[in-house]
Amino acid sequence: MNPQPPIGVILAQIGTPAAPTAQAVRPYLRRFLSDRRIIDYPPLLWQPLLRGIILRVRPRRSARLYKEIWSESGSPLLLHSRAQQAGLQKLLGPDYRVELGLAYSEPGMEQAMSLLEKAGVTRIIIVPLFPQYSSTTTASVYDAACFAALGRHSAGGPVTKRFVPTLRFMEAYYDAPGYISAMQAHLQRQLADLPEEPDYYVLTFHGIPERYADTGDPYPQQCKETARLLAAAMNWEEGRWQVTFQSRFGREPWVGPATAEVLGELAGRGIRRPMIFSPGLVTDCLETLHELAVEGRELFAAGGGDAANFCAAPCLNADGQWLDFLARNVIDNAGSWQPQKSRLPAEICEESGLR
């Protein structure tokens, strides 16, 4: 009898440029900003603006920011994502094969799908590394995974594959107890290393245009529920924390309040030791390492605060409790695909009800 092939798992992320240069940032931004899940303006109006102005100016500025956070080993997002991949693979064992698939850069979703199929994988679980569902992130990953499985780059593309693997998509886990508990433990460790407890907490999420929320995207409400659950787990009193949204782009209204505006006003409200954390980003990247930790500190100081008292907590990254949660979630999604005798660590098996 032939051994059962492993179950495929793709950790799905947005992506990162290959280098902190304008030449590397430009193709990444072109792919990212050409996705109509991200920018839904008609292409005849948007593409001339994108190619004629934005891609001439923005890559140079973004490259300067990337250089400030780039490590000797490369992109922080890619390095942390690889660590998450390796950690999850170790937890799941040989019955699973975990690959990393980025929507707009390498290693791409097509590459991840190809590696799994070459290993004989016929059933694949897509794990979006976005706890809250948004059409701009989760749905973009759905698109990329489906097109890669089909062997197409778009819905109208040519057929290049005869066999299409079975796909399952992990649903949003914004209110999952395991996810909330992992963040709680992570933040408690961060707080233990501080000389004084923060007097205020800012829970920031990547923003989306108000129009997207008004037309059905549940993202803002899921973000607020995540924040409420985390604040309750941390025993934060009302008035000691708030939700904000970062990374505004373009001129149309976005969901708010804006993180940048709030940070600039904290000192004027008598807040002296703020901590900022992003429960919607599980992997440190430009948005956390620079926009929050560097620019956020500058905004707080410009508003009259002491920059030395500003604390930006890191993302979960390859935190053990967070990866345990992902492993349990993968097992739950595998369902009947899971071999009867699990080879996972005993504590995960017990919590997953596999024994």
PETA-V326103 format. One record per residue. N is the residue number from 1. SS is DSSP state (alpha for helix, beta for strand, coil for the rest). D_CENTER is the distance of its C-alpha to the mean C-alpha in Angstrom with 2 decimals. Layout:
# PETA-V326103
n->(N N)
ss->(SS SS)
d_center->(D_CENTER D_CENTER)
This chain:
# PETA-V326103
n->(1 2 3 4 5 6 7 8 9 10 11 12 13 14 15 16 17 18 19 20 21 22 23 24 25 26 27 28 29 30 31 32 33 34 35 36 37 38 39 40 41 42 43 44 45 46 47 48 49 50 51 52 53 54 55 56 57 58 59 60 61 62 63 64 65 66 67 68 69 70 71 72 73 74 75 76 77 78 79 80 81 82 83 84 85 86 87 88 89 90 91 92 93 94 95 96 97 98 99 100 101 102 103 104 105 106 107 108 109 110 111 112 113 114 115 116 117 118 119 120 121 122 123 124 125 126 127 128 129 130 131 132 133 134 135 136 137 138 139 140 141 142 143 144 145 146 147 148 149 150 151 152 153 154 155 156 157 158 159 160 161 162 163 164 165 166 167 168 169 170 171 172 173 174 175 176 177 178 179 180 181 182 183 184 185 186 187 188 189 190 191 192 193 194 195 196 197 198 199 200 201 202 203 204 205 206 207 208 209 210 211 212 213 214 215 216 217 218 219 220 221 222 223 224 225 226 227 228 229 230 231 232 233 234 235 236 237 238 239 240 241 242 243 244 245 246 247 248 249 250 251 252 253 254 255 256 257 258 259 260 261 262 263 264 265 266 267 268 269 270 271 272 273 274 275 276 277 278 279 280 281 282 283 284 285 286 287 288 289 290 291 292 293 294 295 296 297 298 299 300 301 302 303 304 305 306 307 308 309 310 311 312 313 314 315 316 317 318 319 320 321 322 323 324 325 326 327 328 329 330 331 332 333 334 335 336 337 338 339 340 341 342 343 344 345 346 347 348 349 350 351 352 353 354 355)
ss->(coil coil coil coil coil coil beta beta beta beta beta beta beta coil coil coil coil coil coil coil coil alpha alpha alpha alpha alpha alpha alpha alpha alpha alpha alpha alpha alpha coil coil coil coil coil coil coil coil alpha alpha alpha alpha alpha alpha alpha alpha alpha alpha alpha alpha alpha alpha alpha alpha alpha alpha alpha alpha alpha alpha alpha alpha alpha alpha alpha coil beta coil coil beta coil alpha alpha alpha alpha alpha alpha alpha alpha alpha alpha alpha alpha alpha alpha alpha alpha alpha coil coil coil beta beta beta beta beta beta beta coil coil coil coil coil beta alpha alpha alpha alpha alpha alpha alpha alpha alpha alpha coil coil coil coil beta beta beta beta beta beta coil coil coil coil coil coil coil coil coil alpha alpha alpha alpha alpha alpha alpha alpha alpha alpha alpha alpha alpha coil coil coil coil coil coil coil coil coil coil coil coil coil coil coil beta beta beta beta coil coil coil coil coil coil coil alpha alpha alpha alpha alpha alpha alpha alpha alpha alpha alpha alpha alpha alpha alpha alpha coil coil coil coil coil coil coil beta beta beta beta beta beta beta coil coil beta alpha alpha alpha alpha alpha coil coil coil coil alpha alpha alpha alpha alpha alpha alpha alpha alpha alpha alpha alpha alpha alpha alpha alpha coil coil coil coil coil coil beta beta beta beta beta beta coil coil coil coil coil coil coil beta coil coil coil beta alpha alpha alpha alpha alpha alpha alpha coil alpha alpha alpha coil coil coil coil beta beta beta beta coil coil coil coil coil coil coil coil alpha alpha alpha alpha coil coil coil coil coil alpha alpha alpha alpha alpha alpha alpha alpha coil coil coil coil alpha alpha alpha coil beta beta coil coil coil coil coil coil coil alpha alpha alpha alpha alpha alpha alpha alpha alpha alpha alpha alpha alpha alpha alpha alpha alpha alpha coil coil coil coil coil coil coil coil alpha alpha alpha alpha alpha alpha alpha coil coil coil)
d_center->(40.48 37.41 34.52 31.61 28.80 25.51 22.75 19.96 16.29 13.62 10.16 8.42 6.09 7.30 9.56 11.75 15.50 17.84 19.69 19.93 22.62 23.26 24.31 21.00 18.86 21.06 20.39 16.61 16.93 19.58 17.55 14.55 17.02 19.31 17.10 18.78 15.79 14.63 18.21 20.70 23.86 26.64 26.42 30.01 29.10 25.63 26.13 29.16 27.36 24.31 26.56 29.38 27.83 24.06 23.82 26.92 25.75 21.98 21.46 23.95 22.41 18.83 20.42 22.15 19.03 17.37 20.69 20.49 17.40 18.09 19.38 22.41 20.46 18.14 14.65 12.82 9.43 11.65 13.65 11.16 9.70 13.43 14.19 11.85 13.60 16.94 16.61 15.81 18.61 20.98 20.47 20.92 23.82 25.77 25.59 22.05 20.69 17.02 15.78 12.73 12.34 10.82 11.61 13.35 14.49 15.96 15.75 15.45 15.28 19.07 19.48 17.56 19.67 22.78 22.48 22.21 25.10 27.21 26.83 28.32 25.27 25.97 23.44 19.68 16.86 13.60 10.64 7.53 4.60 4.39 7.45 9.16 10.54 10.97 13.19 11.35 8.14 9.23 12.73 12.17 10.95 14.02 16.17 15.30 15.90 19.07 20.50 19.98 21.70 24.42 24.95 24.54 22.62 23.35 25.10 28.44 28.11 30.74 30.74 30.23 29.70 32.00 29.96 26.63 24.73 23.94 20.34 18.72 15.38 13.78 13.81 11.67 12.18 11.97 15.57 15.94 18.28 16.81 13.36 15.36 17.76 15.38 14.19 17.89 19.13 16.66 17.77 21.33 21.35 20.19 22.92 25.48 25.27 26.04 29.71 29.47 27.30 25.34 27.21 24.26 20.53 18.14 14.96 12.96 10.34 9.56 12.75 14.26 17.99 20.26 21.74 18.72 18.86 22.64 22.61 20.65 16.90 16.43 13.22 15.20 17.20 14.46 12.96 16.57 17.20 14.40 15.96 19.40 18.91 17.48 20.36 22.81 21.75 22.19 25.50 24.80 27.62 27.33 27.50 25.66 22.12 20.51 17.46 16.65 14.53 13.83 13.83 16.72 17.98 21.41 24.24 23.65 22.80 19.25 18.43 19.46 20.58 19.14 17.70 19.96 22.99 22.55 22.23 25.36 27.27 26.56 29.55 31.82 31.01 32.22 28.91 29.35 26.61 23.22 19.99 16.65 13.42 9.97 9.42 6.57 4.30 5.22 5.91 8.53 9.01 11.56 10.34 10.81 13.51 15.57 15.01 15.03 16.96 19.40 19.81 19.31 22.05 24.23 23.98 24.98 27.84 28.96 29.37 31.67 29.53 29.89 27.03 27.77 26.91 23.40 20.72 17.00 15.45 12.95 9.64 10.35 9.86 12.74 14.41 17.01 16.91 13.20 13.95 17.11 15.40 13.37 16.74 18.61 16.39 16.87 20.57 20.83 19.46 21.82 24.71 27.92 26.46 26.37 29.55 31.99 32.06 28.63 28.26 25.44 26.11 28.48 26.43 23.60 26.32 28.03 25.07 24.26 27.93 28.57 31.82)
